[in-house]
Amino acid sequence: MPVKKLYSFTNKRQIWRIIPTAFGKLIIEERDTEKREAFFNCIDIKSGKEIFSSFQLEEKFWIGIEKIFGDIIFFHRYRKPNMPGHLGIIALDISDQNILWKTDEFNLLFIYRNDLYCYKEKFDGRQYFKLNIKTGELLEDLGDNSGEINLLRDKSLNEDNFEGYYFPKRLSPELEDDEKVKVFLSWVKNQKLLSGKIEYIDLDNLIFFSFTEVLPSGGAMRNLFNTVDINTGKVIFEEELNRGISSYIPDSFFVKDDLLFLIKNKSELVTCSIEK
């Protein structure tokens, strides 16, 4: 079968974010919004084997991942609770969960050619700096030259490797160029009692898609995920992601290389292999 389950992961907490790394690991961020706690987990991306689980920093909730580079996670805190402004840098070594360095003086902008570029807020604007990625040592004061920083940022974006990532898009028949995909998904939409939009990925004659279906009894809904061979119309993989929901749920899946990642019941990661 072209799509096969490899493993699942859950701590029965809401999965907030999943991030594949460049070195075969998967970072899973979970949040308990009632207790106001964030937890970070790391597993082997192919086997699901645990590398670390339920890791927490000193700040338990107002913390987030700014970037992952190599085997280092760069966290940020927030200037104020419930406010979007980021504060500081905390560099964590994935291999041993030790903090390599941290600072409240700078905020991370981007990483380019193994150097970390950051800034410090000043009354009259920003001042930019280059730091050693592993130690946080100041390498260069770049002043307030935002033009140079923007050029370096563009170069870093061009070098970021997003190859192999496929994220779902919402069905708009008038914008879909592939006639087979358009006809099939339009048929699905017309045949089933749906709420909201169909989210889908079209890849190598397979369509990965999710939709929210109104159940015949009581008006409750469920969120289904299907993989279909577009040439035959045959469903080759199906998973119920949510049941008993009262409103449309947006996409909860994506593809990276030969792996399919699904979020089930908001708290379980299901990872599948894809034969191409």
C-alpha positions in Angstrom: 0.0 0.0 0.0 1.4 3.4 -0.9 0.5 4.9 2.5 1.2 3.0 5.7 1.2 4.0 9.4 4.6 4.1 11.0 3.9 5.3 14.5 1.8 7.5 16.7 2.8 9.9 19.5 0.6 11.4 22.2 0.9 12.7 25.8 -2.8 13.6 25.7 -2.0 17.3 25.5 -2.8 19.7 22.7 -0.2 19.5 20.0 0.7 23.1 19.1 3.4 22.7 16.5 5.5 20.0 14.9 8.9 20.8 13.2 11.1 18.4 11.3 14.8 19.1 11.7 17.6 18.8 9.1 19.1 15.8 10.9 16.2 13.3 11.1 14.5 14.5 14.2 11.0 15.8 14.9 10.3 18.5 17.5 6.7 18.4 19.0 5.5 21.4 20.9 2.5 20.7 23.3 0.5 23.2 25.4 -1.8 22.8 28.4 -3.7 26.1 28.2 -5.6 25.5 31.4 -2.4 25.0 33.5 -0.5 27.4 31.3 2.4 25.1 30.6 4.3 24.4 27.4 6.1 21.1 26.8 8.7 20.1 24.1 9.4 16.7 22.8 11.9 15.2 20.3 11.6 11.9 18.5 13.4 10.2 15.7 11.4 11.2 12.6 11.5 7.7 10.9 10.9 5.4 13.9 9.2 7.6 16.5 11.8 6.6 19.1 11.9 9.1 21.9 14.9 11.4 22.2 13.4 13.5 25.0 9.9 14.1 26.3 8.0 16.8 28.2 11.0 19.1 28.4 10.3 22.5 30.0 12.3 25.6 30.4 12.3 27.9 33.4 9.6 30.0 31.8 6.8 27.4 31.6 4.3 29.0 29.2 5.3 32.3 27.6 7.9 30.6 25.5 8.2 29.7 21.9 10.5 28.3 19.2 12.1 31.0 17.1 14.2 28.7 14.9 15.8 25.3 14.7 19.3 25.1 13.1 21.2 21.9 13.0 20.8 20.3 16.5 20.1 23.6 18.3 16.6 24.9 19.2 16.5 28.7 19.6 13.7 29.7 21.9 12.2 33.2 22.7 10.2 34.5 25.5 7.6 37.3 25.3 8.0 40.9 26.3 4.5 40.7 28.0 2.0 37.9 28.5 -0.6 37.9 25.7 1.5 40.2 23.6 3.3 39.1 20.4 6.6 40.9 20.9 9.5 38.4 21.4 12.2 38.8 24.0 15.7 37.2 24.2 17.3 34.1 22.9 17.8 30.7 24.6 19.9 28.2 22.7 19.2 24.5 23.6 21.3 21.6 22.5 18.9 18.9 21.3 21.4 16.0 21.9 21.6 16.5 25.7 19.0 19.2 26.4 21.6 21.5 27.9 21.3 25.3 27.4 24.3 26.4 25.4 23.7 30.1 26.0 21.0 32.6 26.6 20.5 36.4 26.5 17.8 38.9 27.2 19.8 41.6 25.4 19.2 40.5 21.8 16.4 39.2 19.7 17.0 36.7 16.9 16.4 37.8 13.3 17.9 35.0 11.1 20.8 32.6 10.7 23.1 32.9 7.7 26.2 30.7 7.0 26.4 29.5 10.6 26.3 33.0 12.1 23.3 34.3 14.1 22.0 37.8 13.3 20.1 39.6 15.9 19.1 43.1 17.0 18.7 45.3 20.1 15.8 47.7 20.4 16.9 51.3 20.8 14.9 54.5 21.4 15.6 55.6 17.8 15.5 52.2 16.0 17.3 48.9 16.0 21.0 48.1 16.3 22.2 44.9 14.6 24.8 42.3 15.7 26.3 39.0 14.6 26.8 36.3 17.2 28.5 32.9 17.4 25.7 30.4 17.0 27.1 27.9 19.5 28.4 30.3 22.2 26.4 33.5 21.8 29.8 35.4 21.6 29.5 38.8 20.0 31.3 38.6 16.6 30.4 42.0 15.1 28.5 45.1 15.8 26.7 45.9 12.5 25.2 49.2 13.6 21.9 50.4 12.3 22.4 49.4 8.7 19.0 47.9 8.0 19.7 47.7 4.2 22.6 45.4 4.7 20.6 43.3 7.1 17.7 43.0 4.7 20.0 41.8 2.0 21.5 39.1 4.3 18.0 38.1 5.4 17.0 37.6 1.8 20.1 35.4 1.2 19.3 33.4 4.3 15.7 32.8 3.1 17.1 31.6 -0.3 19.4 29.1 1.4 16.7 27.8 3.8 15.9 24.3 2.6 12.1 24.0 2.2 12.4 21.3 -0.5 10.2 18.3 0.2 7.6 20.2 2.2 4.0 20.1 0.9 1.2 21.9 2.7 -2.5 21.7 2.0 -4.4 24.3 0.1 -8.1 24.9 0.0 -10.1 23.8 -2.9 -11.1 26.5 -5.4 -12.2 24.8 -8.6 -11.6 27.9 -10.7 -8.0 28.0 -9.6 -7.1 24.3 -9.9 -5.2 23.5 -13.1 -5.3 19.7 -12.9 -8.7 18.7 -14.4 -8.6 15.2 -12.7 -8.1 16.8 -9.3 -10.7 19.4 -9.8 -13.4 16.9 -11.0 -12.7 14.4 -8.3 -12.7 16.9 -5.4 -15.7 18.7 -6.7 -17.5 15.3 -6.9 -16.5 14.7 -3.2 -17.9 18.1 -2.2 -21.2 17.5 -4.0 -21.7 13.9 -2.8 -21.0 14.4 0.8 -22.7 16.8 3.3 -19.7 19.0 4.1 -19.0 21.9 6.3 -16.3 24.4 5.4 -13.6 23.8 2.8 -11.8 20.7 1.4 -8.0 20.9 2.2 -5.8 18.9 -0.1 -2.3 18.1 -1.4 -1.8 16.8 -4.9 1.3 14.7 -5.2 2.5 12.0 -7.6 -1.0 10.9 -8.6 -2.2 10.8 -5.0 -4.6 13.3 -3.4 -4.2 13.8 0.3 -7.3 15.6 1.6 -9.4 16.3 4.7 -13.0 17.4 4.9 -15.6 17.9 7.7 -18.7 15.8 7.3 -22.1 16.4 8.9 -23.3 13.2 10.6 -26.9 12.1 9.9 -27.8 12.0 13.6 -28.0 15.1 15.7 -26.1 17.5 13.4 -22.7 16.7 14.9 -19.7 16.5 12.6 -16.5 14.6 12.1 -13.2 15.5 10.3 -12.0 12.8 7.9 -8.7 12.4 6.1 -8.4 10.4 2.9 -5.7 9.5 0.4 -7.0 8.6 -3.0 -5.3 7.3 -6.2 -6.4 10.0 -8.7 -6.2 7.5 -11.6 -8.5 5.0 -10.1 -10.5 7.0 -7.6 -9.8 4.4 -5.0 -9.4 5.4 -1.4 -6.1 3.8 -0.3 -5.9 5.3 3.2 -8.5 6.8 5.6 -8.3 8.2 9.1 -10.9 9.9 11.2 -9.2 12.9 12.8 -12.0 14.3 14.9 -15.5 13.3 15.9 -18.3 15.1 17.6 -17.0 18.5 16.6 -19.4 21.5 16.2 -17.5 23.5 13.5 -15.1 23.2 10.6 -11.5 22.4 11.5 -8.8 23.7 9.2 -6.0 21.6 7.9 -4.2 19.3 10.3 -1.7 17.5 8.0 1.3 18.0 5.8 3.9 16.0 3.9 7.7 16.2 4.2 9.7 14.1 1.7 8.2 10.5 2.0 6.4 11.1 5.3 2.8 12.2 6.0 2.0 13.9 9.3 -1.5 13.9 10.7 -2.9 15.5 13.9 -5.7 13.4 15.4 -8.0 14.7 18.1 -5.7 17.7 18.4 -3.5 15.7 20.7 -2.1 12.7 18.7 0.5 12.7 16.0 0.1 10.0 13.4 3.1 9.5 11.0 2.8 7.5 7.8 5.2 6.5 5.1 4.5 7.3 1.4 5.7 5.1 -1.4 6.5 7.3 -4.4 
